[in-house]
Amino acid sequence: MITEVAKASELHKIDPVFGQLSFDNHEQIVFCNDKDTGLKAIIGIHNTVLGPALGGTRMWKYTNEWEALNDVLRLSRGMTFKSAISGLNLGGGKAVIIGDSKVDKTPEMMIKFGEFINSLSGKYITAEDVGTTTPDMDLIRDVTPYVTGISQSRGGSGNPSPVTAFGVYMGMKAAAKYQFGSDNLDGKKILVQGTGNVGETLIDHLTKEGALVQITDINEARLKEISQKYGAQIFTGEDIYSAPVDIYAPCALGATINDATVNKIQAKIIAGAANNQLANEEIHGKILKDRGIAYAPDFLINAGGIINVYAEIVGYDSAEALRRTENIYNTTLEIFNFAETNGITTHQAALSIAQKRIDDRKKENAK
Ligand SMILES: NC(=O)c1ccc[n+]([C@@H]2O[C@H](COP(=O)([O-])OP(=O)(O)OC[C@H]3O[C@@H](n4cnc5c(N)ncnc54)[C@H](O)[C@@H]3O)[C@@H](O)[C@H]2O)c1
C-alpha cells in the first residue's frame, strides 16, 4: 500500500482509469454528469470489506478535474481507515462535486446527485462535508435512503462537531497519559489552531479542565468571541509552530505539519481534529517520532463525527455514540504502545491495526 498520495500536477502521468483505481486499490470510481443541472461529481469507493462505503460529499471549486479526482481518492481512502480503526462496520468512500457551493449549487443538482447515489444501491452512503449542508442531505433523502446527516426532525443524528471535539479531547488526554504519565490537562499549555465548530467545543472541554488554552484563527471576530466566551488567551506570538506550549491542536486545515514546520514544533504532543495533518505521512511522521513528539493520528481521534453518524445506520442513541467516542481514549493509548513496541510511527501503527481488521474480515467473508 502506498502512503503518499501523488500531487494533482503529477497525476496525469498515471494511466487515467485503472491506474487511478489501483493507486491505493480503490474498488470503484463513479463519474456523475448531468447537463441539465450542471452536476459534475465523482464518487470514490475505496473499500467495502467492512460495510458500505460511507463518507461525506465535498463541493469545491477545484482548479481542474485532476485535482477533484485526487481529492476524492485521498479522502475516500482516509474514510476506510477511520471507520476501520473506530470499530465501525463501514467501508470508505467519499464524493466530490465540482463547483462553487455558494454560486453553483441548486436543489435540482442535489436531487440529481441523490439519484446517482441511489443507483449504487447502498454501496456508497453520503453525508455532509465542506460545501454541503444538512438541508442538502434532506434533499438527497427525498430520492434515496443512502444518506446520513439529515436533520433531526427527519430522524438524523444532528451536528457531529461536538462529538468530534469530545473524541479529540479523549485522544489528547490519552496522549498526555502516554507522554506525561498523567491524563490530567490542568495547567497544561495548549494551542488550539482553528476555533470553528470542533475547535470551540474542544476549547470548552480544555478550559473546564483548567488547561491554559491559547487560540488562533484567521477569523478575528470569531477569535475574540471565543476568547471572551471561554477565557482562552489569543495567541500573540510570531510563529504558532515554534510556540512554547505542551500540546498543539490543529483544528483548522490539513498539512500543517510539513517541511517548513515539523522541526520547529516545540509541543510534546500533537492532537487535533484536522484531517490529513501530516503533509507526508511517512517523512513527517518519522521526524515527529525521532523528535519524541507524541502524534495522535488524526483519523483516529477525529472519528467522533462518523461514530455519531453511524448511529443513523445501526440505530443506537446519542449516549451510545458518546460512549463509543470515549473509547478513542483506549484506542489511542493502544496505538501509542503498539508503535513504541514495534519501533514505528503512530500513524503507521494506526494504519496497520486498521488494515488488519479489514484483512481479518476479508478472510472471514471468504470462508
Ligand atoms: N466537524 C466535524 O465533525 C469534523 C470531523 C472530522 C474532521 N474535521 C476536521 O476538523 C477541522 C475543523 O472542522 P470544523 O468543523 O471545526 O471546521 P470549521 O470550518 O467550523 O472551523 C475551521 C476554523 O478554522 C479557521 N481557519 C481556517 N484557516 C485557518 C488558519 N490558517 N489558521 C487558523 N485558523 C484557520 C476558520 O476560520 C474556522 O474558524 C477541519 O479540518 C475538518 O475537516 C471536522
PDBQT file of the ligand as one rigid body, heavy atoms in Angstrom, charges set to zero:
ROOT
HETATM    1  N1  LIG A 401     -16.842  18.875  12.019  1.00  0.00    +0.000 N 
HETATM    2  C1  LIG A 401     -16.523  17.602  12.212  1.00  0.00    +0.000 C 
HETATM    3  O1  LIG A 401     -17.287  16.819  12.794  1.00  0.00    +0.000 OA
HETATM    4  C2  LIG A 401     -15.183  17.113  11.744  1.00  0.00    +0.000 A 
HETATM    5  C3  LIG A 401     -14.936  15.727  11.730  1.00  0.00    +0.000 A 
HETATM    6  C4  LIG A 401     -13.676  15.268  11.342  1.00  0.00    +0.000 A 
HETATM    7  C5  LIG A 401     -12.697  16.174  10.943  1.00  0.00    +0.000 A 
HETATM    8  N2  LIG A 401     -12.977  17.514  10.955  1.00  0.00    +0.000 N 
HETATM    9  C6  LIG A 401     -11.911  18.444  10.554  1.00  0.00    +0.000 C 
HETATM   10  O2  LIG A 401     -11.615  19.299  11.644  1.00  0.00    +0.000 OA
HETATM   11  C7  LIG A 401     -11.273  20.613  11.184  1.00  0.00    +0.000 C 
HETATM   12  C8  LIG A 401     -12.200  21.640  11.810  1.00  0.00    +0.000 C 
HETATM   13  O3  LIG A 401     -13.539  21.331  11.461  1.00  0.00    +0.000 OA
HETATM   14  P1  LIG A 401     -14.722  22.352  11.803  1.00  0.00    +0.000 P 
HETATM   15  O4  LIG A 401     -15.981  21.624  11.509  1.00  0.00    +0.000 OA
HETATM   16  O5  LIG A 401     -14.483  22.932  13.144  1.00  0.00    +0.000 OA
HETATM   17  O6  LIG A 401     -14.485  23.452  10.687  1.00  0.00    +0.000 OA
HETATM   18  P2  LIG A 401     -14.934  24.980  10.723  1.00  0.00    +0.000 P 
HETATM   19  O7  LIG A 401     -14.948  25.429   9.313  1.00  0.00    +0.000 OA
HETATM   20  O8  LIG A 401     -16.154  25.164  11.571  1.00  0.00    +0.000 OA
HETATM   21  O9  LIG A 401     -13.740  25.704  11.516  1.00  0.00    +0.000 OA
HETATM   22  C9  LIG A 401     -12.466  25.861  10.987  1.00  0.00    +0.000 C 
HETATM   23  C10 LIG A 401     -11.897  27.132  11.607  1.00  0.00    +0.000 C 
HETATM   24  O10 LIG A 401     -10.531  27.226  11.218  1.00  0.00    +0.000 OA
HETATM   25  C11 LIG A 401     -10.263  28.587  10.873  1.00  0.00    +0.000 C 
HETATM   26  N3  LIG A 401      -9.102  28.624   9.995  1.00  0.00    +0.000 N 
HETATM   27  C12 LIG A 401      -9.035  28.390   8.664  1.00  0.00    +0.000 A 
HETATM   28  N4  LIG A 401      -7.768  28.535   8.239  1.00  0.00    +0.000 NA
HETATM   29  C13 LIG A 401      -7.023  28.850   9.324  1.00  0.00    +0.000 A 
HETATM   30  C14 LIG A 401      -5.646  29.106   9.535  1.00  0.00    +0.000 A 
HETATM   31  N5  LIG A 401      -4.775  29.094   8.524  1.00  0.00    +0.000 N 
HETATM   32  N6  LIG A 401      -5.222  29.375  10.793  1.00  0.00    +0.000 NA
HETATM   33  C15 LIG A 401      -6.097  29.415  11.823  1.00  0.00    +0.000 A 
HETATM   34  N7  LIG A 401      -7.411  29.185  11.681  1.00  0.00    +0.000 NA
HETATM   35  C16 LIG A 401      -7.868  28.905  10.451  1.00  0.00    +0.000 A 
HETATM   36  C17 LIG A 401     -11.548  29.080  10.244  1.00  0.00    +0.000 C 
HETATM   37  O11 LIG A 401     -11.625  30.495  10.271  1.00  0.00    +0.000 OA
HETATM   38  C18 LIG A 401     -12.587  28.408  11.141  1.00  0.00    +0.000 C 
HETATM   39  O12 LIG A 401     -12.921  29.219  12.267  1.00  0.00    +0.000 OA
HETATM   40  C19 LIG A 401     -11.369  20.541   9.655  1.00  0.00    +0.000 C 
HETATM   41  O13 LIG A 401     -10.091  20.252   9.149  1.00  0.00    +0.000 OA
HETATM   42  C20 LIG A 401     -12.297  19.364   9.407  1.00  0.00    +0.000 C 
HETATM   43  O14 LIG A 401     -12.060  18.739   8.166  1.00  0.00    +0.000 OA
HETATM   44  C21 LIG A 401     -14.181  18.001  11.345  1.00  0.00    +0.000 A 
ENDROOT
TORSDOF 0
